[in-house]
Amino acid sequence: MRRATTPEIIPTDDRHSARRVLARVAPYLWPKGDRGARQRIIWALAALLLAKLIAVSTPLFFKTAVDALAGEGEAWMLAIGAVGLTLAYGLARLMNVGFQQLRDVIFVPVGQRALRRIALETFTHIHRLSLRYHITRKTGGLSRIIERGVKGVDFLLRFLLFSIGPLVLELLLIAVVLFWLFDVWYLVVVLATITLYVWFTLQVTEWRVKIRRIMNEQDTDANQKAIDSLLNFETVKYFGAEGREAARYDSAMEKYEYAAIRTNYSLAFLNFGQSFLITGGLVVVMVMAAVGVQRGDLTVGDFVMVNAYMIQITMPLNFLGTVYREIRQALVDMGEMFTLLDQPAEVRDAPGARPLQVTGGELRFKDVHFGYDAARPILKGITLTVPAGARVAIVGPSGAGKSTIGRLLFRFYDVTGGALLIDGQDVRTVTQDSLHAAIGVVPQDTVLFNDTIRYNIAYGLEGATQAQVEAAARAARIHDFILSLPEGYDTKVGERGLKLSGGEKQRVGIARTLLKDPPILLLDEATSALDTGTERDIQASLRLMGEGRTVLMIAHRLSTVVDADLIVVLEDGRIVEQGRHEELLADGGRYAAMWMRQAVEG
């Protein structure tokens, strides 16, 4: 299938107008306190100015060479000779290119550093955003925003600084030369030609953008229909619907075909219109110069020089439509990136926040209220104390708020009422870094980086040695398995750890958390996704892991928490029962009913 190659243009909103986007980029190009970068920018601008001065003077050498050949030049021209002037013309052209390349060489480190700073700032900001934001956004969409935004900045730097800016400077210099060497009417014709050319190009490009957007939409629609049909290949066969699918796809492609034809027609109109205006301006100026030569006011060299200037003007203008469209798209992409940067972090360190001091690891929930949406409360007054070094389990039906408690403890969200304390310190008053360092989490589904087993285990402790990694793997009972692999600890685990089984991934996750060595451990349904045999093995590892630590277990399978020091039954955001396993069974309440139901279900 053909794919559209031109990016779809999306109108910028008021909040991120072109002016604001450019204002956001400017500090990166003129970095505060970076004297070296500023000096580079000044030298790059100097090289740019020299290049354009030489570019504007180049046709003058061409003119003098022609006049020398025609015997019309002044005495000094004839003395130098046509060959010497031609060599000077060639040297000027070479110097023009040389200074342009020098400008690029000087500026490239500044531009690349600016791109790096913007990308790093965006990446860091995304990690600061709340879990709520990441749940509502697709990760692929976020990465595309960063990618498109950085590319947009790169494009804008290259074309505004190295194409549009130099073009404007060159046009101004040529206008001055034409006014100085000839008369004002040459300047009037050139300015009129450029004005009409720019106006025509921008108007037609805006029209083409709308047509191109329709074409892109139809292309996307046809592509989606094709993929949807192929993904449902068996269903199509079951119902003998190949003809229907082909007709459905052809209908979408018919609309794409119509839009594509209009796009090509509009391109032809744009190209012809541009050529008509440029040729018209060129002919008018050349006629004026030819009349001047016939009258004896101008030399043949002047005639040639005017032609050279017109060509020098028109060549860069031919890219105006493409550059304009790309600049618009770049501004849109950068606007999306800056919108992301403007997204406030929901959870922040309080002013004057201090590091968490863990003396024992006691957890206290004091009348905790919370809801992801104000209209739908999840926790409705949880009061609970988890003694230091105790194993406490929270159980209950789906939607009761079990996992929410874990997220509040790790401070992915802040409570909307009450307080959550660790050793008497409100988690909202301590730094997030110290809080996260004190809590180890083993989730239901351990997600691994697409790297080696060594890297994934060592992720638990920055700078961990091989001996420390192996010790953690032994404690998690996975060391022997790793050694049995052909590449051992250098084995790649694949995207999200898909090359490992569920039990193997969990053991790597346990080893990673053991290496972190946190005083508080949160087990968030750590074995609910595993089969019974694997679950027993992992549970044994988790029990060993919890020794000497405060352990908060969030569980669905009650068989995994029978040895807990305290079992808390949560229902509809409230604690309805708490006690040890035997006590709760003897009470014959909610826990006993859940136990019996799971026993029957097997």
N, C-alpha and C positions, 0 to 999 in steps of 0.2 A: 504494500500500500504506500502511496506517496504521502510524505509527511510535509507539513508546512514548515518553511525555513525561516520565515519572518516572525518575530515575536509579536504576540498579541498586545495591542496597546490598550491600557486601562487608564481612564482619566484620573489624574491626580486629585486628591481631595484638598479642601481648603487648608487643612492642618499641615499638610506637607506639600506646599506649593514649591515651585522650582526655586524661589528665592530662599525659602527656609532650608531646603535640602542643601543648597550651595553654602548657606551660612553654617550648616552643621559640618560640612566637609572642610571648610576653610581652616579651622584650627589645626587639622591634621597636616595641612600643607605648609603652615607657618607655625610650627610647634613652639609653644612657649618654653623658654629656657634652653632650647636646643640650638646653640649658636652655630654649630657645624652645619646643621640642616639649613638654617637660614642663609648661611654663606653660600652653600651649594645652590640654593634657589636664585640668589642674586647673580652668581656666575653663570647659571643656566640662562637667565634672562638676558645677560650681557651677550652670551653666545648667540642667542636667538636674534637679538637686535643686529648684531654684526652680520649674521646670515641673511637677514632680510635687506639690510643696506647693500650688501654685495649682490643679492638677487635683483634688486631694483637697478643697480648700476650696470649689470651684465649686458642688457640690450644697448647701452651706450657704447660699449666696446664693439658690439656687432655693427652699430651704425657707423662708427668711425672707420672700421675696416671696409665697409661698403663704400663709404665716401672716398677713402684712399684709393680703392680700386677704380672708382669712377673719376678720379682726379679732381674731386670737388672739395676735398678736405682742406683744412688749414695747413700751414707750413709744417707744424710739429707732427701732424698726422702723416703727411707725406714723408717726413724724415724717418719716422718709425717704420712706416711701410705696412702694407696690408698683412703680410705674414706675421710681423711683430704684433700687430693689433689683434690678429686672429688668435695668436698664442695667449695674449692677455685675456681675450674673451674666454678661451678654454680654461685658463687659470682661475678666472673669476667664477666660472661654473663649478670648478672643483672645490674652491674655497667655500662656496655656498653650501655644497653638500657636506664638506668637512665640518663647518661650524654647526650645521644641523645635527650631525652625528655627535659632535662634542657636547652640544646641549643635552642630547639624550643620555650620554654617558654620565654627565654631571648630575642630571636630575633623577635618573633611575633609582639610586639608593633612597632618595627622599620619597619618591612615589611608592616604592615597595614597602618602605617602613611605615608609611601612612596606611597602606592596605593591611599590613600585618597588625597594626594597632587597632584598626577598626574591626577586623575579624576577631582578634583576641578579646576586645571589649564586648563584642556581641556574644561570643561564645561564653565568656565569664558571666555575663548578665543572664543568659539563658539558664545557667546552673543556679543562679540566685533566685530565679522565679519559683513560685510555690508549686507544690504537687498538683494543686487544683488547676493551675494553668497548663501543666504538661498533660494532665488527663484529658483536657478539652481540646488540645492541639495534637496534630499528627507529627511525630518526630521527623518523618520525611519532609513534611511541609516546612518545619523549622530549619532543617538543613538547607532546603532550597532557598529559603529567605536569606540565609547567610550567604550562600553561594551567589545568588543573583545580585544581592546588595553589594558584595565586594567586587563582583565583576562590573557592576554599574559604576562604582567609584573608579575602578581602573579605566573603564571606557571614557568616563567623563574627564579624567585627568589627561588621558592621551589626546582626546579630540578637542577639548576646550583649550588645553595648554599648547598642544602641538599641531593642531589643525585650524580650529576656528580662530583662536587668538592670533597666531601668525598670519592667517589669511586676512584678517581685519587690518593688522599692522601693514601688511604688504599692499593692500588696496589703498590705504591712506597715503603711503609713500609714493605709490604710482600716481595717485591723484595729484599730489604735490608736484611731481616731476612733469606731468602733462600740463598742469597749469603754468609751471615756470618756463618750460621750453616752448610751449605752443601758445594757445590762447584758451580762454575760459570755456569756449564752446566744445572743445575736445573733452574737457572735464565734465561738462553738462551731459554730453552724450554718454560717456562712460558711466557716470552716476545713475542716469536714467535707465541704462541697460541693466546695471546691477540691481537697481531697485525693482524693476519689473521682473527680472529673473528670480530674485528672492521671493517676491510676493507670489508670483505664479507657482513656484516650486512648493512653497509652504501650503498654499491653498489646495493644490492638487494632491499633495501628500496627505493632508488631512482627509480628503475625500477617499484616497486609496486606503488609508488606515481603516476606515469604516468597512470598506469592501473586504479588506484583508481579514478583519476580525470575523466577519461572517464566514469567510472561507475557512478560517481556523476552526470555528465552531462546528462547521459541517464536517471537516476532516476529523475532528475529535469524536463527533457523533458516529461517523462511519467506523472509526477505529474501535470505539466502545462496542458497537453492534457486532463487529467481527470477533473481537475477543470474547464477548459474552456467548456468542454462538459456538465458538471453538471450545470454551470451557464446559459448555453443556453438550458436548459432542454426542454422548450416549443418549441423552434425552431427545436430541434431534433425530437420532436413528430410531429410537423407540416409536416415535410418532410419525416417521416418514416425512419429516418437515424440511428436507433439504431445499426443496423448491421455494417454500415460504421464506426460509432464511436467506436464500440467494436474492429473492425479490426485495426483502427488507434491507439487505445490504446495498443492493443496486439503487434503491430509492434514496438512500443517504448519499451514495456516491454521485447520483444525478444532481443533487443540490450542490455538492462540492464542485462538480464539473462546471455548473453555471457560474458559481462564485469565482472559480479559478479563471474562467474565460474573461469575466469582467475585470479581474485583477490584471490580466495580461493586456487587455485593451486599454485600461487606465495607464499602465506603464508605457505603452506605446504613445499614448497621448502626451504623457509627461515628457518623454524623451524628445518627441517632435517639437513640443512647445518650447522646451529649453533650447533646442537647436535653433528654432526660428528666432527667438529673442537674441541669442548670442550672435548668430549669423547676421541678423539685422543690425545690431550695434556695431559689429565688426565692419560690415559693408559701409555703414554711414561714416565711421571714423576713417576707413581707408579711402573713401571717395573724397572726404575733406582733405586728407593728406595728398592724394593724387592731384587735386586741384591746386594745392599749395605748391607742389613740385612743378606743375605746368606754368604757374605764375612766376616761378623762380624764388618764391618765399622759402621753400623747403628744398632739402637735398634728397637724393634717392635714399641715402642712409636714414634720413628722417622717416621716410615712407616705410622702410624696413623696420625701424625701431618701433613705430606705432603698432605695426602688425605684431611684433614680438611682445609688446606690452599687453595687447588684447588677448593673445594666446596665453600669456602668463596669468592673466586675470581669469580666463574662462576655464582653464584646466581644473583648478581646485573647486570651482563652483559646480562642476559636473557631479560632485559627490554630495552636494548640499542636501538633496532629498533624502538620501540614505542616512547621512549623518544626523539630520534633524529627527528622523524617525527613531534612530537608535538612541539619541540623546533623550528623547521623550520617554522611551522605555527604561533607560538607565535611571532617570529621575523617579519613575514609578517604583522600580526595584529598590532604589535607595530609600524612598519614602517608606516602603514596607519594613525595611531593616531598621530605620530610625523609629518607626512606630513600635517595633519590638523593643528597642532600647528604651523607649519611653514607658514601657509597661512596668508598673511599680512592683517591687517584690512584696508579697503579702506578709511574709514573716521576716522581720529584721531584728538585729540586735538592738536592745534598748540602749539609750545613751548611758555611758558609764558601766555597761555590762562587764561583769568579771568572770573569769574562768570558773567552771564548776569544780567544787572541792568534794570529792567522793570519799567519805570516811567509812561508810559501811555499805551503802547502796540501798537505804530504805526508800521506798516509793509511797507517796501519799496522794490520794485523789480526794480533794475536799469539795464536795458538792459540785462536781464537774458537769457543766452543760455544754453541748456543742451540736451544731447542725451545719451541714454543707450548704444548706439553703436556709435562710432565716425562717421561712414558712414551713420548714419540715425538720424539726429537731430530731437528732439521732440519740444523743445521750441526755438524760433528763434527771440529773442530780446523782452522780456516782460518787459515793464516799467509800473509800477502801484504803487500807494500809497493807503494804507488802513489806514485812520485816526484812532487815538486812540479812542476806544469805538464804532466804526462804525460796521455796519453789511454789509459786501460786499459778493456778490455771484459771482461765476465763473461758467458759463454755456457754453455749446457747444456740438457738436456731439462727438460720441465715437472716441477716438484716437486723440483728439485735444490737449491733454496735461493737462487736468484739475487735475487729481489725481497726476500727476508728480509735480505740484506746491506744493501740500500738502506734498509730500515726501521731496521736497527740503527745505521747511520751517522747517520740523522736523529734517532735516539734515540726512536723510537716505542716501542721496547722496550729493555731492558737485557740485555746478554749474560749468560748463565748461567755462563760460564767464559771465561777469557782476558781480553783487553782490546782496545779499539779506540781508536787514538790519532790525533790531528790535530796535526801539528808537535810531537810528543812529549807532548801533553796528553791524558790519558784523558778521553773525552767524558763520563764519569760525574762528573768533578770540576769541570766548567765549567757555567755557567748555560745553561739550555735556550734562553733568548732569544738569547744570543750565538751558540750553536751553530746555531740555525735561521737566524739572520741571515747566517751564513757559507756556507750551502749553498743552492743554487738547484736546484729539481727540475722537470723536464719529464716528466710521467707519460705513460703509454700513452694515456689518455683525459683530456684537459684539461677540467675542469669549470669552467664560468663562472657568475658570479652573474647573476641575472635583472635586469640593469641595462644601461647603455650600454656600447659598446665602450670609450669613454674610461675609464669607471669600472673596467672589468676590466683594462685595461692599467695604469692608474695604481695599481691595488691592489699592484703590486710595490714601490712607494715612497710612503710616506705623505707627502702634501703635494706630490706631483709636479706640475710645471707642464705646460701644454699643449705647450710646446716639447719638454720631456723625453719626453712621451708620444709625440709625433710622431717624435722621433729613434729611440725604441725600435721604433716600428712600421716605420720605414724599414729599420732593421737586420734586422728579422724579415721584410722584404719583403711587408708587408701594407698599407702606407700608401696605395698607389695604389688597392687594392681598397676600402679604407674610404672614400676620397674619391669613388669611383664610386657609393656608396650614396646614396639620396636625402637621408638625414639625417646622413651622414658619421659622425663620431665619436659623435654622439648617437643612433645606431641601437641600439635595444634588441635584445639577443641571445636573449631568451626563456629559459624555464626550462632550466637547465643548459646554456645555449648552443645549444639545439636549432635555432635559426633559421640557424645557420651550418653549413657542411659540416665534415667531420672535419679537412680540411687547414686551413681557415680558423680553426677553434678552436685547432689546434696552433700556428698562427702567432701568434694572440693570446696564447697561453700562453708562447710563446718571447719575445714582446715584453715581457710582464709580468716574466719572469725576467731579461731583459736590463736592464730598468729597476731591478731589485733589485741588479744588478751584484755577484753573489757571487763569492768567490775559488774556490769549489768547486762543480762542476756535476755533478748526478746525472741521467742520462738513463735512465729506467726504461721500457724498451721503447717509446720515444717515438714510433716510426713503425710499429709492428707492426700497428696497426688501419687503416692507410691503404693505398690502392691503390698500385701500383708507380710510376706517374708522379708522384703527389703525394709519395710517399716520397722520391724523388730530390730534388725541390725542397726539402723540409723538411730532408733530410740536409745539403744545401748550407748552409742557414741555421744548422743546428746546428754544422757545422764552423767557420763564422765565429764563432759564439757561443762556442765552446770555446777560441778563441785567447787565450793568456795565463792560462788557468785550468787547474786540475786537473780532469780529466773522468773520471768513472766511468760507463761505459755498461753497462747491463744489457740484453741483446739476445737475441732468438730467431732473427731472420733474420741469418745470418752475413754476407750481402752488405753489411750496414750497418756492419761493424766491420773490414773488411779493411785499413783504413788506421790501425788502432789501434797505439800503441807497444807494447802488450802485450795478448795475448788469454789469458784464464784460463778453462779448461774445468772446469766444476763438475759433479759427478755424485754423487748420493746424499749431499750435504752435505760432500763432500771435493773438493779440487783434484786432478784427475787429470792435467792437462797445462797448460803455459803456455809462451808464446813468441809470436813474430810470425806473421802469416798464412802466409807462405811456409815458415817453419820447421815449423809444425804440419802443413801439407800434406805436406811432405817426410817427416815422421816416419811418416805413414800410420797414425796412431792414431785416437782418438775424434773429434777435430776433423775430420780428413780424411773419416771415415765420415759425419759429419753434413753436411759440405760436399757430398759426392757425393749424399747422399740428397735434400738440398734442391735441388740442381741438377737431379736427375731429376724431382722434383715440380714444378719450374718456378717 
